[in-house]
Amino acid sequence: MITTGESFQGQGLLDWLTQTKAQYDAAGKTLMVNIQLGVYDSSYLNTYQPDPALRSKYLNRIAIFIVPYAAPQAAPQGVHPNIAPPPPPPGGGTGYDLGGIYP
């Protein structure tokens, strides 16, 4: 099965974005989001879906996720070929799943 469209409760998404932004702000990071396709694998479903029947139904289903990440830090002006990648985002958050299973 593939998710071709999604309806979701807007307040839930807004609450998740607000909470996630607060975590990034507290860590001194700038919140960015990436919308990407993903697949429900058994690891994800065993973690976030308590109903065994729904785990079976959703296994290997393609879904849409909003994935938070920290914006890269601005590089100093000039030529800097060996700039280190930005640090990983702060822990504690998860992506917002538009396929119907909310972590």
DRENDO-857077 format. One line per 10 residues: number of its first residue (from 0); for each residue z negated, x negated, y negated of N, C-alpha, C. Coordinates in Angstrom, 1 decimal. Example, Ala and Ser with C-alpha at 12.3 -4.5 7.8 and 13.67 -1.06 7.14 Angstrom:
2
0 = -7.8/-13.2/5.7/-7.8/-12.3/4.5/-7.8/-13.2/3.3  -7.1/-12.8/2.2/-7.1/-13.7/1.1/-7.9/-12.9/0.0;
***
This chain:
103
0 = 0.0/-0.8/1.2/0.0/0.0/0.0/0.0/-0.9/-1.2  0.6/-0.4/-2.3/0.6/-1.1/-3.6/0.1/-0.2/-4.7  -0.6/-0.7/-5.6/-1.0/0.0/-6.8/0.1/0.0/-7.8  0.7/1.1/-8.1/1.8/1.2/-9.0/1.4/1.6/-10.4  0.2/2.2/-10.5/-0.3/2.6/-11.8/-1.8/2.9/-11.6  -2.5/3.0/-12.7/-4.0/3.1/-12.5/-4.6/3.9/-13.6  -5.5/4.8/-13.3/-6.3/5.5/-14.3/-7.7/4.9/-14.1  -8.4/4.7/-15.2/-9.8/4.3/-15.1/-10.6/4.8/-16.2  -11.9/4.9/-16.0/-12.8/5.4/-17.1/-12.9/4.3/-18.2  -12.4/4.7/-19.3/-12.3/3.8/-20.5/-13.7/3.2/-20.9;
10 = -14.7/4.0/-20.8/-16.0/3.5/-21.2/-16.5/2.4/-20.2  -16.2/2.5/-18.9/-16.6/1.5/-18.0/-15.9/0.1/-18.3  -14.6/0.2/-18.6/-13.9/-1.0/-19.0/-14.5/-1.6/-20.3  -14.7/-0.8/-21.3/-15.3/-1.2/-22.5/-16.6/-1.9/-22.3  -17.5/-1.2/-21.5/-18.8/-1.8/-21.2/-18.7/-3.2/-20.6  -17.8/-3.3/-19.6/-17.6/-4.6/-18.9/-17.1/-5.6/-19.9  -16.1/-5.3/-20.7/-15.6/-6.3/-21.7/-16.7/-6.7/-22.7  -17.5/-5.7/-23.1/-18.6/-6.1/-24.1/-19.6/-7.0/-23.4  -20.0/-6.7/-22.2/-21.0/-7.5/-21.4/-20.4/-8.9/-21.2  -19.2/-9.0/-20.8/-18.5/-10.2/-20.5/-18.4/-11.1/-21.7;
20 = -18.0/-10.5/-22.8/-17.9/-11.2/-24.1/-19.3/-11.8/-24.5  -20.3/-11.0/-24.3/-21.7/-11.5/-24.7/-22.1/-12.7/-23.8  -21.7/-12.7/-22.6/-22.0/-13.9/-21.7/-21.2/-15.1/-22.2  -19.9/-14.9/-22.6/-19.1/-16.1/-23.1/-19.7/-16.5/-24.4  -20.0/-15.6/-25.3/-20.6/-15.9/-26.6/-21.9/-16.8/-26.4  -22.7/-16.3/-25.5/-24.0/-17.1/-25.3/-23.7/-18.5/-24.8  -22.6/-18.7/-24.1/-22.3/-20.0/-23.6/-21.4/-20.8/-24.6  -21.2/-20.2/-25.8/-20.4/-20.9/-26.8/-18.9/-21.0/-26.5  -18.4/-20.0/-25.7/-17.0/-20.0/-25.3/-16.3/-18.8/-25.9  -15.0/-18.9/-26.0/-14.2/-17.7/-26.5/-13.6/-17.0/-25.3;
30 = -13.9/-15.7/-25.2/-13.4/-14.9/-24.1/-11.9/-14.7/-24.2  -11.2/-14.9/-23.1/-9.8/-14.6/-23.0/-9.7/-13.8/-21.7  -8.6/-12.9/-21.6/-8.4/-12.2/-20.3/-7.0/-12.4/-19.8  -6.9/-12.4/-18.5/-5.6/-12.5/-17.9/-5.4/-11.2/-17.0  -4.3/-10.5/-17.1/-4.1/-9.4/-16.2/-3.2/-9.9/-15.1  -3.6/-9.8/-13.8/-2.8/-10.3/-12.8/-2.9/-9.5/-11.5  -1.8/-9.6/-10.7/-1.8/-8.9/-9.4/-2.7/-9.7/-8.5  -3.2/-9.0/-7.5/-4.0/-9.6/-6.5/-4.0/-8.8/-5.2  -4.6/-9.3/-4.2/-4.6/-8.6/-2.9/-6.1/-8.5/-2.4  -6.5/-7.3/-2.0/-7.8/-7.1/-1.4/-7.8/-7.8/-0.1;
40 = -8.6/-8.9/0.0/-8.8/-9.5/1.3/-10.1/-9.1/1.9  -10.4/-9.5/3.1/-11.7/-9.1/3.8/-12.9/-9.6/3.0  -12.8/-10.8/2.5/-13.9/-11.4/1.8/-14.3/-10.6/0.6  -13.3/-10.2/-0.2/-13.5/-9.4/-1.4/-14.1/-8.0/-1.0  -13.5/-7.4/0.0/-13.9/-6.0/0.4/-15.3/-6.1/1.0  -15.6/-7.1/1.8/-17.0/-7.2/2.4/-18.0/-7.4/1.3  -17.7/-8.0/0.2/-18.6/-8.2/-0.9/-18.8/-6.9/-1.8  -17.7/-6.3/-2.1/-17.8/-5.2/-3.1/-17.6/-3.8/-2.6  -17.2/-3.6/-1.4/-16.9/-2.2/-0.9/-17.9/-2.0/0.3  -18.9/-1.2/0.1/-19.9/-0.9/1.1/-19.4/0.0/2.3;
50 = -18.4/0.8/2.0/-17.9/1.8/3.0/-16.9/1.2/3.9  -17.3/1.1/5.2/-16.4/0.5/6.2/-15.0/1.1/6.3  -14.9/2.5/6.1/-13.7/3.2/6.2/-12.8/2.8/5.0  -13.4/2.6/3.8/-12.6/2.2/2.7/-12.2/0.8/2.7  -13.0/-0.1/3.3/-12.7/-1.5/3.5/-11.4/-1.6/4.4  -11.4/-0.8/5.4/-10.2/-0.8/6.3/-9.0/-0.2/5.6  -9.1/0.8/4.8/-8.0/1.4/4.0/-7.4/0.5/3.0  -8.3/-0.3/2.3/-7.9/-1.1/1.2/-7.4/-2.5/1.6  -7.7/-2.9/2.9/-7.4/-4.3/3.3/-5.9/-4.6/3.1  -5.7/-5.7/2.5/-4.3/-6.3/2.2/-3.6/-5.4/1.1;
60 = -4.2/-4.5/0.5/-3.6/-3.7/-0.6/-3.4/-4.5/-1.8  -2.3/-4.5/-2.5/-2.0/-5.1/-3.7/-2.7/-4.3/-4.9  -3.4/-5.0/-5.8/-4.1/-4.3/-6.9/-3.9/-5.1/-8.1  -4.4/-4.6/-9.2/-4.3/-5.2/-10.5/-5.8/-5.6/-11.0  -6.0/-6.8/-11.5/-7.3/-7.2/-11.9/-7.2/-7.8/-13.3  -8.3/-7.6/-14.1/-8.5/-8.3/-15.4/-9.4/-9.4/-15.1  -9.0/-10.6/-15.3/-9.7/-11.8/-15.0/-10.1/-12.6/-16.3  -11.4/-12.7/-16.5/-11.8/-13.4/-17.8/-11.7/-14.9/-17.6  -11.5/-15.6/-18.7/-11.6/-17.1/-18.7/-11.9/-17.5/-20.1  -12.3/-18.8/-20.2/-12.6/-19.3/-21.5/-11.4/-19.9/-22.2;
70 = -11.2/-19.6/-23.5/-10.1/-20.2/-24.2/-10.2/-21.7/-24.3  -9.1/-22.4/-24.1/-9.1/-23.8/-24.3/-9.6/-24.2/-25.7  -10.4/-25.3/-25.7/-10.8/-25.8/-27.0/-9.6/-26.4/-27.7  -9.6/-26.2/-29.0/-8.6/-26.8/-29.8/-8.6/-28.3/-29.7  -7.5/-29.0/-29.5/-7.4/-30.4/-29.4/-7.4/-31.0/-30.8  -8.0/-32.2/-31.0/-7.9/-32.8/-32.3/-6.5/-33.1/-32.7  -6.2/-33.1/-34.0/-4.8/-33.4/-34.4/-4.4/-34.8/-34.0  -3.1/-35.0/-33.7/-2.6/-36.3/-33.4/-2.1/-36.3/-31.9  -1.7/-37.4/-31.4/-1.1/-37.5/-30.1/-2.3/-37.9/-29.1  -2.6/-37.1/-28.1/-3.7/-37.3/-27.2/-3.2/-37.0/-25.8;
80 = -2.5/-37.9/-25.1/-2.0/-37.6/-23.8/-3.0/-37.4/-22.7  -4.2/-37.8/-22.9/-5.2/-37.7/-21.8/-6.4/-36.8/-22.1  -6.1/-35.7/-22.8/-7.1/-34.7/-23.1/-7.6/-34.1/-21.8  -8.9/-34.0/-21.6/-9.5/-33.4/-20.4/-9.3/-31.9/-20.5  -9.2/-31.2/-19.3/-9.0/-29.8/-19.3/-10.3/-29.1/-19.8  -10.3/-27.9/-20.3/-11.5/-27.2/-20.8/-12.5/-27.0/-19.6  -13.8/-26.9/-19.9/-14.8/-26.7/-18.9/-14.6/-25.3/-18.2  -15.1/-25.1/-17.1/-15.0/-23.8/-16.4/-15.8/-22.8/-17.2  -15.4/-21.5/-17.0/-16.1/-20.4/-17.7/-17.5/-20.3/-17.2  -18.4/-19.7/-18.1/-19.8/-19.5/-17.6/-19.8/-18.6/-16.4;
90 = -20.8/-18.8/-15.6/-21.0/-18.1/-14.4/-21.6/-16.7/-14.6  -21.6/-15.9/-13.5/-22.3/-14.6/-13.6/-21.4/-13.5/-13.7  -20.1/-13.7/-14.2/-19.2/-12.5/-14.4/-18.2/-12.4/-13.3  -17.6/-11.3/-13.2/-16.5/-11.1/-12.2/-15.4/-10.4/-13.0  -14.2/-10.4/-12.3/-13.1/-9.7/-12.9/-13.3/-8.2/-12.8  -12.5/-7.4/-13.7/-12.5/-6.0/-13.7/-11.3/-5.5/-12.9  -11.6/-4.8/-11.8/-10.6/-4.4/-10.9/-10.0/-3.1/-11.2  -8.7/-3.1/-11.5/-8.0/-1.8/-11.9/-7.5/-1.0/-10.7  -7.8/-1.6/-9.5/-7.3/-0.9/-8.2/-8.3/0.1/-7.7  -9.5/0.2/-8.3/-10.4/1.2/-7.9/-11.7/0.7/-7.3;
100 = -11.9/-0.6/-7.0/-13.2/-1.1/-6.5/-13.8/-2.0/-7.6  -14.9/-1.5/-8.1/-15.5/-2.2/-9.2/-16.7/-3.1/-8.8  -16.5/-4.4/-9.1/-17.7/-5.3/-8.8/-18.8/-5.1/-9.7;
***
